[in-house]
Structure formats: C-alpha cells, structure tokens
C-alpha cells in the first residue's frame, strides 16, 4: 500500500512532511506551546475506526513505527515521534449514554468538560480530569486521577470494556469476558500501550447532591506548618473530600501582602462531594478548627462548586497558549518536608504562573488496583509545574523546573505516568508501576506487538 492508496482508503486526512501545511499541523498536535522538534513523517487524522485499522496496516507494510495522539494534551508531546506515522484520534468525539444502566460509551477525543456536561444533564457523574480540556483517551489509559478520586477511585477502574485496533490492524474487544489481559493493560498502561483504543465503555455514577469547596490562603512562609496540620487530619477526612495543599501566585486581593515571597502564597483547598449541602459543609467544618486560621490571608468557605465550576476554576491554572513543564511524584514523606523544599525554590521562580500541588489521595489501596495496570500509589501525589509565555524565558524556566524536580526527587517513591517526563528520563516510566505490573506489561507487549510497531516507553524517536 502506498500513500495514494492510503488516502483512498482512509476517511479523514493524510498529511506528509512534504505538504505545505505540515508544520502548522505538526505544532497543533500538542496543546503545550513548548512544542518538541520531533517530526512524524505522516499524520493521519482519522474520522472512524476503519481508518485507524487502515493506517496501522499501512505503517506495518511500509516499516514505520506508529504513534497515537488522543487529544494532544500530553505535556511532553509524546505523540510527536521522528519518522513515525502519527494516528490522530482528535475527530472521534461521540458519546452514547444509557442513564438507567449508568453506562457510557465514549470515543477517545471526548474532553472531560464535554463528558461531564453530558452526564450532568442526566444527573450522573464520572471522575473526569481536573483540567476541562483533557480528552478521555490518554486520561483513562494513564489511570485517570480525576475528581473525587478517593471515593470513586482511579478513573480506569470504571472502564468495563474497550474496542482496540491491535498491531496487526485487526479490531478486538477487551472486557471481563474476552481478552481480559488487554483490558487490564487498558486500565493504566499509559503511552506505552500496545494498541489503539477506539472506544471505551465506562461505568458512571449518580451525581452528588452537592459539591462545595473551602479554600484558605496563607503566607508562603507558613507552608510547612500548614502541611503539618493538614497532614495530621487528611486521613481522618471522609473519602468524599478531596484535599490539596498548593503553592501558587497570590490572588489579587492579597498580592501586596505576598510581595516578599516572590508573589506566591500557599493554600489549602478541600472539596466535598456529598448528598446535600449540609452534609458537605459538615465534612469541611474541621478546616475551620485549624490552629493557624488566625494567620489566614483569605478564605472562601463552603462555596458551591459543581464539576463545571471546578473545571472553570482549574482552567485558570492551565491557560492555553503557554509553555509548560511538569513532573509528578508519589510520596509517603511528611508534607511539611516536601513543601519546605518546594517553598525555597518558589522564592526564586522566574514565573509566577508556576505551581506546586500536594494532593492527599491515600485511600486507594492495592486491592482496588488488582485488575489494573495502574499500580503506583502513595499517601500523596505532588505535581510541580512551570508555566510561562515567552520563548525567551525558556532557559530560566527549564533550569528552575529541573532544579526543583531534583530537590523533590529524594521524597519520591514513584511517579504518575500521565504527567511525568519519561522522554527526558526514561527510567521514570518503570517507576510509574509496581514491579509485578511492569513485568506483566513487557510480557503483554511481546504478545500483542512482537515487532514493536507501537512506540514503547523507552523509545526516544
């Protein structure tokens, strides 16, 4: 099969590196404006499942490796691979919902925001991504650390079936009844998955009667004390409460009081997902008993935040058309120790759009992950992100992020595959899984993709 025949067989668009619009298309494949220089040879923007299979067969026939773009939200632009055939799933956005059965069938490019809106209209919910523009494809493959994680669990645990184009260009179904090993891999294998998921069947949940959030801002100098206290109560909070300590630019109302800390403040945000507003407020009441509350610079208590509102709030911390670096780590270390290391680095941060999150997620246990490739967990997940706008600031922000990541690494027990730079440091990929799951993934890769058609975790090109 040559390119002419591929174009005749594919419903969608086929672009090569020789086409005049190639560079514009290549850059659009990544949401992050810090676009890698890697250049796929062919980009196939598929419009249906059959086009995916045809593109895979073309790549196999022509000795090309295959990369897959679900929605382009990978921070590291993982889907851009030199000399590869890139299959772009960005046009596949349909949702089919059975409200009575609480089952949804979704295509890979459906965003968290759009999926949530569809569910909310039916009084349903799902642990969609915190960022509204994150598509469900890579989010689910990576495990899915979504809203109400401690109660609803990792999002991949709700995947009941998937349709997959394998390395031989055939379509298979993975479920609890057939191809169960593939279903296990779909639940968290991440960008090293050895196939292309064209459709997910997921279990959805009744929407909470009320979702409310309380947020408290403190001086950055107090981040260790805040970490100590929140760490002492975090595991006593109901599983329906999502609690995060963060470092970010101070809101305008308190900006003058934070000039001495490079414009940054620390804060605590807790969101309760409950049957009603009274129950939610009761879950968050303990935060009012914080011995540090007299030093609070600003607080917003019991603010109604349906997931749509949470998405709007979170979009402020990930504005489009910016340049991003991010790194994650699972940790069991005392929050005060980790946050003290972060505080020193933020005093020197070149961009006030950079952030640090320390999310308490420890209620998920090994038994819940038994049927998932997603297998790394800890008391908390720390996410450090550098964000800036101008290319001229690349060097300063890269250096800052690298130094901050290095300072935090001593506290890491593992990483989250969805937001870890496994290209700059391929060893991080293995540290995103427990030993048994990592070994099983390698065995399954040998079974389903023995010729290495799909890029593995370690491939640099």
C-alpha positions as CSV (number, residue, x, y, z in Angstrom):
1,X,0.0,0.0,0.0
2,X,1.4,3.4,-0.9
3,X,0.3,6.9,0.2
4,X,-2.1,7.3,-2.7
5,X,-3.9,4.1,-1.8
6,X,-3.9,5.0,1.9
7,X,-5.6,8.3,1.1
8,X,-8.2,6.4,-1.0
9,X,-8.9,4.0,1.9
10,X,-9.0,6.4,4.8
11,X,-11.9,8.6,5.8
12,X,-10.1,11.6,7.2
13,X,-6.9,13.4,6.2
14,X,-3.4,12.2,5.3
15,X,-0.6,14.7,5.6
16,X,3.1,14.1,4.9
17,X,6.1,16.1,6.0
18,X,6.4,17.4,2.4
19,X,3.0,19.1,2.4
20,X,2.8,22.9,2.8
21,X,0.6,22.9,5.8
22,X,2.6,20.2,7.6
23,X,4.4,22.4,10.1
24,X,1.2,24.1,11.2
25,X,-0.5,20.7,11.6
26,X,2.5,19.3,13.5
27,X,2.5,22.1,16.0
28,X,-1.2,21.8,16.5
29,X,-0.8,18.2,17.6
30,X,0.5,19.4,21.0
31,X,-1.5,21.6,23.4
32,X,1.6,22.8,25.2
33,X,3.3,25.6,23.3
34,X,6.7,24.2,24.2
35,X,6.4,22.0,21.1
36,X,9.1,19.3,20.6
37,X,11.2,19.3,17.5
38,X,10.3,15.7,16.7
39,X,8.8,15.2,13.3
40,X,6.5,12.4,12.2
41,X,6.7,11.5,8.6
42,X,2.9,11.0,8.1
43,X,0.0,12.3,10.1
44,X,-3.4,10.5,9.6
45,X,-6.4,12.4,11.1
46,X,-8.8,9.5,11.2
47,X,-12.6,10.0,11.1
48,X,-13.7,6.5,12.0
49,X,-12.5,3.1,13.3
50,X,-11.8,1.6,9.9
51,X,-9.4,4.5,9.1
52,X,-7.4,3.6,12.2
53,X,-7.0,0.0,11.1
54,X,-6.0,1.0,7.5
55,X,-3.4,3.4,8.9
56,X,-1.9,0.7,11.1
57,X,-1.7,-1.7,8.2
58,X,0.0,0.9,6.0
59,X,2.6,1.5,8.7
60,X,3.3,-2.2,9.1
61,X,3.6,-2.6,5.3
62,X,6.0,0.3,5.0
63,X,8.1,-0.5,8.0
64,X,7.1,2.6,10.0
65,X,6.5,2.8,13.7
66,X,3.2,4.1,15.0
67,X,2.5,6.9,17.4
68,X,-1.0,7.8,18.6
69,X,-2.5,11.2,19.6
70,X,-5.6,11.0,21.7
71,X,-6.2,14.8,22.1
72,X,-2.7,16.3,22.2
73,X,-2.8,17.1,26.0
74,X,0.4,15.2,26.8
75,X,2.8,17.8,28.4
76,X,5.8,16.2,26.7
77,X,4.1,15.9,23.3
78,X,4.6,12.1,23.5
79,X,2.8,11.5,20.2
80,X,5.3,13.5,18.1
81,X,7.9,10.9,17.1
82,X,10.6,11.3,14.5
83,X,9.9,9.5,11.2
84,X,6.7,7.8,12.5
85,X,3.2,7.5,11.3
86,X,1.1,9.5,13.7
87,X,-2.6,8.5,14.0
88,X,-4.6,11.5,15.3
89,X,-7.8,10.5,17.0
90,X,-8.9,14.1,17.6
91,X,-12.1,13.8,15.4
92,X,-13.5,10.9,17.4
93,X,-15.8,12.7,20.0
94,X,-19.1,10.8,20.2
95,X,-20.8,9.9,23.5
96,X,-23.5,7.3,23.9
97,X,-25.2,7.2,27.3
98,X,-27.6,4.7,28.9
99,X,-28.7,6.6,32.1
100,X,-30.7,3.7,33.5
101,X,-27.8,1.3,33.3
102,X,-25.3,4.0,34.2
103,X,-23.1,3.1,31.3
104,X,-21.5,5.4,28.8
105,X,-19.7,4.5,25.5
106,X,-17.2,7.2,24.6
107,X,-14.7,7.8,21.8
108,X,-11.2,8.9,22.7
109,X,-11.2,12.6,22.0
110,X,-14.2,13.5,24.2
111,X,-13.0,16.1,26.7
112,X,-13.5,15.9,30.4
113,X,-15.6,19.1,30.2
114,X,-17.9,17.8,27.4
115,X,-18.3,14.4,29.0
116,X,-19.2,15.9,32.4
117,X,-21.8,18.2,30.8
118,X,-23.5,15.3,29.0
119,X,-23.6,13.3,32.3
120,X,-24.7,16.3,34.4
121,X,-27.8,16.8,32.2
122,X,-28.9,13.2,33.3
123,X,-28.0,13.6,37.0
124,X,-24.8,11.5,36.5
125,X,-21.1,12.0,37.1
126,X,-17.7,10.5,36.4
127,X,-14.2,11.1,37.8
128,X,-13.2,13.2,34.8
129,X,-9.9,15.0,34.6
130,X,-9.4,18.1,36.7
131,X,-8.4,20.1,33.6
132,X,-11.5,20.6,31.4
133,X,-9.7,20.3,28.1
134,X,-8.1,16.9,28.9
135,X,-9.6,14.2,26.5
136,X,-10.6,10.9,28.0
137,X,-8.3,8.8,25.8
138,X,-4.9,9.3,27.4
139,X,-6.5,10.2,30.7
140,X,-8.1,6.8,31.0
141,X,-5.0,5.0,29.6
142,X,-2.8,6.7,32.1
143,X,-5.0,5.6,35.0
144,X,-7.0,8.7,35.5
145,X,-6.6,10.8,38.6
146,X,-9.9,12.6,38.4
147,X,-12.3,14.4,40.6
148,X,-13.5,12.6,43.8
149,X,-10.6,10.1,43.4
150,X,-10.7,8.8,47.0
151,X,-14.4,7.9,46.7
152,X,-14.8,7.0,43.0
153,X,-11.3,5.6,42.6
154,X,-8.9,5.9,39.7
155,X,-11.0,6.5,36.5
156,X,-9.6,3.5,34.8
157,X,-11.2,1.2,37.4
158,X,-14.5,2.2,35.8
159,X,-13.6,1.0,32.3
160,X,-15.6,-2.1,31.7
161,X,-14.7,-2.7,28.0
162,X,-12.7,-1.2,25.2
163,X,-12.5,-1.6,21.4
164,X,-8.9,-1.8,20.3
165,X,-7.0,-1.9,17.0
166,X,-4.0,-4.2,17.5
167,X,-0.6,-4.1,15.9
168,X,-1.8,-6.5,13.1
169,X,-4.5,-4.0,12.1
170,X,-7.4,-6.1,13.5
171,X,-10.2,-5.0,15.8
172,X,-10.7,-6.8,19.1
173,X,-12.9,-6.2,22.2
174,X,-11.4,-6.3,25.6
175,X,-13.8,-6.9,28.5
176,X,-14.2,-9.1,31.6
177,X,-15.3,-11.9,29.3
178,X,-12.8,-11.7,26.5
179,X,-9.2,-10.5,26.1
180,X,-9.1,-9.8,29.8
181,X,-5.3,-9.2,29.7
182,X,-5.8,-6.4,27.2
183,X,-8.5,-4.9,29.5
184,X,-6.0,-5.0,32.4
185,X,-3.5,-3.1,30.2
186,X,-6.1,-0.5,29.1
187,X,-6.6,0.3,32.7
188,X,-3.4,2.3,33.2
189,X,-0.7,1.2,30.8
190,X,-0.2,4.8,29.7
191,X,1.5,5.9,26.5
192,X,3.3,2.6,26.2
193,X,0.1,0.8,25.4
194,X,0.5,-1.6,22.5
195,X,-2.7,-0.9,20.6
196,X,-5.2,1.9,19.8
197,X,-8.3,2.3,21.9
198,X,-11.1,3.4,19.6
199,X,-13.9,3.3,22.2
200,X,-14.3,3.0,26.0
201,X,-17.3,1.6,27.8
202,X,-17.3,3.1,31.3
203,X,-19.5,2.8,34.4
204,X,-20.8,6.2,35.6
205,X,-22.1,7.3,39.0
206,X,-25.1,9.2,40.4
207,X,-24.2,12.8,40.6
208,X,-23.6,14.1,44.2
209,X,-26.4,16.2,45.6
210,X,-24.0,18.9,46.5
211,X,-20.3,19.7,45.8
212,X,-18.8,22.5,47.8
213,X,-15.3,23.8,48.3
214,X,-13.5,25.7,51.0
215,X,-10.2,27.4,50.2
216,X,-7.7,29.1,52.6
217,X,-4.7,31.2,51.7
218,X,-1.7,31.6,54.0
219,X,1.7,33.2,53.7
220,X,4.2,31.1,51.8
221,X,6.5,31.1,54.8
222,X,3.9,29.0,56.6
223,X,3.6,26.2,54.1
224,X,5.4,23.7,56.4
225,X,3.1,24.5,59.3
226,X,0.1,24.2,57.0
227,X,1.5,20.9,55.7
228,X,2.0,19.6,59.3
229,X,-1.6,20.3,60.3
230,X,-3.4,19.2,57.1
231,X,-1.2,16.1,57.1
232,X,-2.3,15.3,60.6
233,X,-6.0,15.3,59.7
234,X,-6.1,14.4,56.0
235,X,-6.7,10.7,56.5
236,X,-9.5,11.4,59.0
237,X,-11.5,13.3,56.4
238,X,-14.3,11.5,54.7
239,X,-13.3,9.7,51.4
240,X,-15.6,12.1,49.6
241,X,-13.3,15.0,50.5
242,X,-10.5,15.9,48.1
243,X,-7.8,17.9,49.8
244,X,-4.9,19.7,48.3
245,X,-2.1,22.0,49.6
246,X,-0.9,24.3,46.9
247,X,1.7,26.9,46.1
248,X,0.6,29.5,43.5
249,X,0.5,33.2,42.7
250,X,-1.4,35.1,45.4
251,X,-4.8,36.3,44.4
252,X,-5.1,40.0,43.6
253,X,-6.8,40.6,47.0
254,X,-3.7,39.6,48.9
255,X,-1.0,40.2,46.3
256,X,0.5,43.2,48.2
257,X,0.9,41.1,51.3
258,X,2.9,38.4,49.3
259,X,5.4,40.6,47.6
260,X,8.1,39.4,50.0
261,X,7.6,35.8,48.9
262,X,8.1,36.5,45.1
263,X,4.4,36.9,44.7
264,X,3.5,33.4,45.9
265,X,1.2,32.2,48.6
266,X,0.3,28.7,49.9
267,X,-3.1,27.4,50.4
268,X,-5.4,24.6,51.2
269,X,-8.4,23.6,49.0
270,X,-10.9,20.9,50.1
271,X,-13.8,19.8,48.0
272,X,-16.6,17.7,49.5
273,X,-18.9,15.5,47.3
274,X,-22.0,14.8,49.3
275,X,-25.7,14.0,49.3
276,X,-26.6,17.6,50.2
277,X,-25.0,20.9,51.1
278,X,-25.4,20.4,54.9
279,X,-23.5,17.1,54.7
280,X,-20.8,18.6,52.5
281,X,-20.4,21.6,54.9
282,X,-20.1,19.2,57.9
283,X,-17.3,17.3,56.1
284,X,-15.3,20.5,55.7
285,X,-16.0,22.0,59.1
286,X,-12.8,20.6,60.6
287,X,-10.8,23.1,58.4
288,X,-12.2,25.9,60.5
289,X,-10.5,24.5,63.5
290,X,-7.0,24.9,62.0
291,X,-4.8,26.4,64.7
292,X,-3.3,28.6,62.0
293,X,-6.6,30.1,60.8
294,X,-5.8,33.4,62.6
295,X,-2.9,33.9,60.1
296,X,-5.1,33.1,57.1
297,X,-4.8,35.8,54.4
298,X,-8.0,35.0,52.6
299,X,-10.7,32.3,52.8
300,X,-13.7,31.3,50.8
301,X,-15.8,28.8,52.8
302,X,-18.5,26.4,51.6
303,X,-18.6,27.7,48.0
304,X,-20.9,25.7,45.7
305,X,-18.7,24.1,43.1
306,X,-20.4,21.6,40.7
307,X,-17.8,19.9,38.5
308,X,-18.5,22.5,35.8
309,X,-17.4,25.2,38.2
310,X,-14.4,23.2,39.4
311,X,-13.4,23.0,35.7
312,X,-13.6,26.8,35.3
313,X,-11.5,27.3,38.4
314,X,-8.9,24.8,37.3
315,X,-8.6,26.2,33.8
316,X,-7.1,29.4,35.4
317,X,-4.0,27.5,36.4
318,X,-3.5,25.9,33.0
319,X,-4.1,28.8,30.5
320,X,-3.8,27.9,26.8
321,X,-1.0,29.2,24.6
322,X,1.5,28.8,27.4
323,X,4.7,26.8,27.7
324,X,4.7,24.1,30.3
325,X,7.0,21.7,32.1
326,X,5.6,19.3,34.8
327,X,6.7,16.5,36.9
328,X,4.9,14.3,39.4
329,X,5.9,12.1,42.3
330,X,4.1,9.8,44.7
331,X,5.3,10.2,48.2
332,X,4.9,8.9,51.7
333,X,7.1,11.6,53.2
334,X,5.7,14.2,55.7
335,X,4.0,17.0,53.8
336,X,6.0,19.6,55.7
337,X,9.3,18.2,54.4
338,X,8.2,18.2,50.8
339,X,6.6,21.6,50.9
340,X,9.6,23.2,52.6
341,X,11.8,22.0,49.7
342,X,9.3,23.5,47.3
343,X,9.0,26.8,49.2
344,X,12.7,27.5,48.8
345,X,12.5,27.0,45.1
346,X,9.4,29.2,44.6
347,X,11.1,32.1,46.2
348,X,13.3,32.1,43.1
349,X,10.8,31.0,40.5
350,X,11.2,33.0,37.3
351,X,7.4,32.8,36.5
352,X,4.6,33.4,39.0
353,X,2.4,31.1,36.8
354,X,4.3,28.1,38.1
355,X,2.5,25.9,40.7
356,X,3.0,23.1,43.2
357,X,0.2,20.8,44.2
358,X,0.3,18.3,47.1
359,X,-2.9,16.1,46.9
360,X,-3.8,13.7,49.6
361,X,-5.0,10.5,47.8
362,X,-4.1,7.6,50.0
363,X,-7.4,5.9,50.4
364,X,-7.0,3.9,47.2
365,X,-5.5,0.5,48.2
366,X,-3.8,-2.4,46.4
367,X,-7.0,-4.5,46.3
368,X,-8.8,-1.8,44.3
369,X,-6.0,-1.8,41.7
370,X,-5.8,-5.6,41.4
371,X,-7.3,-5.6,37.9
372,X,-5.4,-2.5,36.6
373,X,-2.0,-1.9,35.1
374,X,-2.2,1.3,37.1
375,X,-0.5,0.3,40.2
376,X,1.7,3.0,41.7
377,X,0.2,5.0,44.7
378,X,1.3,6.7,47.9
379,X,0.0,8.9,50.7
380,X,0.0,11.9,48.3
381,X,0.7,13.0,44.8
382,X,3.0,16.0,44.3
383,X,2.8,17.9,41.0
384,X,5.3,20.7,40.2
385,X,4.6,22.7,37.0
386,X,6.5,25.6,35.4
387,X,4.3,27.8,33.2
388,X,5.3,30.8,31.1
389,X,4.6,32.5,27.8
390,X,7.7,33.8,26.1
391,X,10.2,31.6,24.3
392,X,12.9,34.0,25.6
393,X,12.2,32.7,29.1
394,X,12.7,29.0,28.2
395,X,16.2,28.7,29.7
396,X,15.4,30.2,33.0
397,X,12.2,28.2,33.5
398,X,13.8,25.0,32.3
399,X,16.6,25.4,34.8
400,X,14.2,26.3,37.6
401,X,12.0,23.3,37.0
402,X,14.9,20.9,36.7
403,X,16.4,22.2,40.0
404,X,13.0,21.9,41.7
405,X,12.4,18.4,40.5
406,X,15.8,17.3,41.6
407,X,15.2,18.8,45.1
408,X,11.9,16.9,45.4
409,X,13.1,13.6,44.0
410,X,14.5,12.4,47.3
411,X,10.9,12.2,48.6
412,X,9.6,10.2,45.6
413,X,8.5,6.5,45.8
414,X,7.3,6.6,42.2
415,X,5.7,8.8,39.6
416,X,2.4,9.1,37.7
417,X,2.7,8.1,34.0
418,X,0.3,10.7,32.8
419,X,2.4,13.7,33.9
420,X,6.0,12.6,34.0
421,X,8.8,13.3,31.6
422,X,9.5,9.8,30.5
423,X,11.4,11.0,27.4
424,X,13.9,13.2,29.2
425,X,14.3,10.5,31.9
426,X,13.1,7.1,30.5
427,X,13.7,5.4,33.9
428,X,10.7,7.2,35.3
429,X,8.4,5.0,33.2
430,X,9.3,1.9,35.2
431,X,8.9,3.9,38.5
432,X,5.2,4.6,37.5
433,X,4.3,0.9,38.1
434,X,4.9,-1.7,40.8
435,X,7.4,-4.4,39.9
436,X,4.8,-7.1,39.0
437,X,2.7,-4.8,36.8
438,X,5.8,-3.5,34.9
439,X,7.0,-7.0,34.2
440,X,3.5,-8.1,33.0
441,X,3.3,-5.1,30.6
442,X,6.6,-6.2,29.0
443,X,5.2,-9.7,28.6
444,X,1.9,-8.5,27.0
445,X,3.8,-6.1,24.7
446,X,5.7,-9.2,23.4
447,X,2.4,-11.0,22.9
448,X,0.4,-8.2,21.2
449,X,3.1,-6.2,19.5
450,X,6.1,-8.6,19.0
451,X,7.6,-6.5,16.1
452,X,7.4,-3.2,18.1
453,X,5.1,-1.4,15.8
454,X,4.0,0.9,18.5
455,X,6.4,3.1,20.4
456,X,7.4,1.8,23.8
457,X,8.1,3.8,26.9
458,X,11.8,4.0,26.3
459,X,11.8,4.9,22.6
460,X,13.4,8.3,22.0
461,X,12.4,8.6,18.4
